[in-house]
Amino acid sequence: MPDSGKWLIDQPLELIPFAKWQRTVNLMTELFRAPAGFIVQHTEEGYQVAVASEQEENPYGAGLIVPVDANIFCRKIVQSRQELYVRAATECEEWQTNPEVTEDGFNSYLGVPIFWPDGKPFGTICVMDFAITDYDAPFVELIRQFRDLVQADLVLLDHFDLFRELAMKDELTGLYNLRGFRMVAEQRMLLAKSNHTRLALIYLDMNGLKTINDQLGHAAGDQALRLLADSLRQSFRATDVLARIGGDEFLLLAETDDLVALSEHCQAVDTLVKKGIDPSHHISTGVSFGILQMDDLEQPLEHWIARADQAMYEHKKSRPR
């Protein structure tokens, strides 16, 4: 779900249907024969035009931000959560401090509230005219229908975000699964190339999991995997990308060039896992790990995963039995 506290147009979510909303607003203003129509978003920072109709006479473009305390029509809708129709703002004392009226010459406003799926105000969809208007009930119903299209899209975004979260996360540990790791890691690689930052990759394998499953049962094995996941969260930063990619194998992507510090964190994880397994079972556990610097980000992610896997395997072979 998009962050309702931030401007929608600043959030890099490819599923936000801005092109569809643009067509909706253009059609709405055409049917109303109005010079301007908008989808406006509200946050604590103010009111931003998320979508603006594309007529030449429209003075406001997408991205315009109006202060939160400005006496504008959309503010009244958000505060009241009610529809608003002003036929002739120049004849109403309430709107004589509205810059849309006094500075830009708008005289008529018809808008309805838009809500996020959780019921919080998103903002408004509205049409504005320089002339006095006389919209009847069918026009009000029409703008409600356009509003419903936008709200339905917000619900779809909310549901998609939930489904994507389920598809990207490992159910047992709550870490990313391989699919989720790939999506996030590839984005981090693009950002690292743009920002000239360094990335490191760690491949971890839990030792002794098969023995735990065989001797203590799979419920104990699942508990051991959750212990390892919690140890990773405790030992690494919240900004590091953690994943269980299957069985007893884990990946971690970190923005750093300090491989010594990463090795120390892995040793800390190893210690936590060993302490977390009941010593009375006499099962040798802990983690093996391979760490490498991703020094050529033109190489695909799979190249680095394979190399880190090999480094982990070499570490595993060197561990005392």
N, C-alpha and C positions, 0 to 999 in steps of 0.2 A: 504494500500500500504506500502511495506517496506520503511524505511527511507533511501533515496538515499545518505545521507551524512554519513551513518554508514556502517560498514562491514556487509554484508548480513549474514555471517555465525555466527555472534554474536547476531542476532535478533531471538528471540524465536517464530518464525512463522511457525506453523506446516504445512502450505500449500506451503512453498517454496519447489519445487520438486528436492531436491538435489540428491535423488536416481536416478531419471530419467536423470538428467544432468550428473551424473556419468556414466550411461550406454551410453549416447550420446557421451561423450568424449572418452570413451573406444572404442566404435565402430568407431569413427572418426579416431583415431590413428591407429586402425587396418587396415582400408581401405587405409590410407595413408602410411602404413608400416613405421610409424614414431615412434621414441622412447619416445616421450612426446607430450602431448596435454593438453590444459588448457582452463578453463573459468576464466578470470581475471577481478576483479572489481577495479574500480578507485574511490577514494574519495580525498579530500584535504590532507589526511594523506599519500597517496601514492597508491601503487598497491598491491592488495592482491590476491593470488591464491585462488579462491573460490572452484574450482574443478580441480583436477589433475588426469591425466590418471595413471593407476595402474601398469605400467611396472616397473620391477626392475631397469632398467637403467635410469629411470626418476629421476633426482636429486632434484626435487622440489615437495613438498607435499602441500596439502591444508592448508591454514592458513599462508603461507609464505608472508611476507610483504616486498616490495621493496620501498625505499624512493621515494618521489614524483619527485625529481630532477634527479634521476638516468637515465642514457642514455640507456634505454631499448627499445625493439621493441614496446611493448604495449603503451609506452608513446607517441611515434610518431603517432600511430593510434588515440589515444584519442585527441591529439592536432590537428591533421589534419582532423579527422573524415573520413579518407579514408582507404581503404584496403592497405595492405603492403605485398609484397613478396620480400624476400631477398634470392637469390639463394646461395650466397657464402659470408657470412659476413666477413670472414677473408681477403677477397680481396677488401673490401670497407673501405676507411679511416674513414667514418662516424661512423663505429661500433667498432673502435679500443679501445674505452673507455667503451664499453658495457660489464658489468661483465658476462652476459650470454655467451658472446663470449670468452672473455679473461680469465675468471676464470672457467667456466663450460664446455667450449668446443663446444658450439652450433655454427653451421655454416649456417644453413638454417632456415628461419622463414616464415610462411604464416599465416596471421591473418586478421580478418575482425572486424569492430566495432559492438558493441552491444549497443542499445539505450534503455533508459527507455521510457515508454509510452508518457511522456511529451516532448520527444526529446532530453533530456540531455544524455550525454555519460554515459553508464553503465560501459563499459570496452571493453574487446575483447574476442573472441574465436580464438584459434590458435593451430597450430602444429609446432613442432620444431624438427630439426634433426641435428645430429653431422656431417652428410655428406652433400656434395653439392647435391642439388636436381634440378629437371627439371620438375616441375608441369605444366601441360598444362591446357587449359581452363576448361575442365570438372572437374578437381580437385578444381579449384577456385569456380566453381558453386556449387560443393559439400559442401565446407565449408560454403558457403552462406546459403545453405539449413539447415545446422546444426545451424547456427546463427539464422535463422528464427524460428526454434523450441524454442530456448531460449527466443527470444523476444516475441513470442506468449504466453509463460508461464508468462512473466512479465505483459503482458496485462491482462491475466486472473486474476493474483494476484490483479492488480489495480481494475478490475471490481468487484471481490469478496469482496475486502475491502469496496467498495462503497455499495454493496448490504448488507454486514454485518452491516455497519454503519446504513443503513436505517432500518434494522431489529432490531437493538439494541437500537434505539433512539425513544423517545416519540416525535411525530411530533409537538404537541402543544407547549411543553416547551423546547425542545432540550435536556432535561435530558435523562439519560438511561431509558428504559422501564424495566419491570420485567425480561425479558429474558436477556437483557444486564447487568442488575445489578447482576443477578446470575452468569453470566460468569466472570465478573470482580471481584466480591466479593469472589468467590471460589478461584480465583488465589491469591487474597490478603491473604486469609486464609492460603493457602499453604506457601506463603512467610513469613507470620507472624510466622508460626510454625518453619520454617527453621531458621529465624533470631531472634527468641525469643522476638518478639515485641507484644504489646498489641493492641487489636482491640475493638472498641465500636460501637454499632449499635443504631440508632435512628429511630423510627417509628413516622411519623408526619401525622396529619389529619387536613385538613382545615375546620375550623368552618364556618358555615353560607353559604356554597356554594349552597345548595338547595334553600335557601331563595333568594339568588342573582339570580339564574336561574329562579325562579318562578316570582319574582317581576320585574327584570330588563332584563331578557332574557339570552339565552345561550351565546350570544356574550360577555355580561358583565361577565358571569361566566368564560368563557375562558380567558378573560383579567385578572380576579382575580387569576386564576391558573398561568398565566404567571408572575404576580406580585409575587406570592409566590416562583416560581422558581428563579426569579431574586433576591429575598431576600435571598434565600438559598445560591446562588452563592456569594452574597455580604458578607454574614456573616460567611461562612465557607471557608476552604482552597481549593485551586485548586486541591490538591492531594486527597481530600475527594471524595468518590464515591456517587453521587447524583442520585436519580431516582424517577420518578413518576410511580407508579406501577398500577395505575388505579383510575379513578374518582378523589377523593380529597385526596388520600393517597400517601405518599412519604416515601422513605427510604434514610438513609444516613449511610455510613460506614466510620469510621475515625480510623486512627492509633494513639491511645492515651489511657491513663488511667486516664485522668483528666475529670471526669464526671461533675464536677462543672463548668468547663469552657464550656463544651458542653451545659449544661443547660442554661448558660448565653447567648450563641450564639442562642439557640432556643428562648429565651426570646426576643432577638434582632429581630429575624425573626417575632415573634408575633407582636412586636411593628411596624415594617415596614409594615406588612400586614394591620394592623388596620389603620395606617396613609394613606395607599394607597387607601383605599375604601372611597368614598365620604361620609362624615358624615351626609350629608343631607338626605341620604336614610334610616338612622336609622336602619341599619342592623348590628347585633352583629357578628363580625368575629374574625379572629386571627387563631392561631393553637393550637392544643393539641398535646402532644408529650410524648413518652416513651423512656427512655435511659437506656441502660444496658451495662455492660462490658461482652465481650465474653470471659469468663475465662476458657473455655474448648473447644479448637478448634478441638477436636476429634468429637464433636457434629456437625451434619450437619447444613448447613446454614438455612434450613427451621425451625429447632428447635429454632434458635435465632430470626428469623423473627416472629414466633408465640409468643414468650415470649415478644418481644418488642411491638407487637400489643396489647398484654394484658396490658402491662405497660402504653401504650398510652390510652387505654380505661379507666384505673383507673384514669389517669390524667384528661381525659375529664369529668368523673363523678364528680370530685372534683372541677371543675371550676364553678364559680358563673354564674347563668343563667341570 
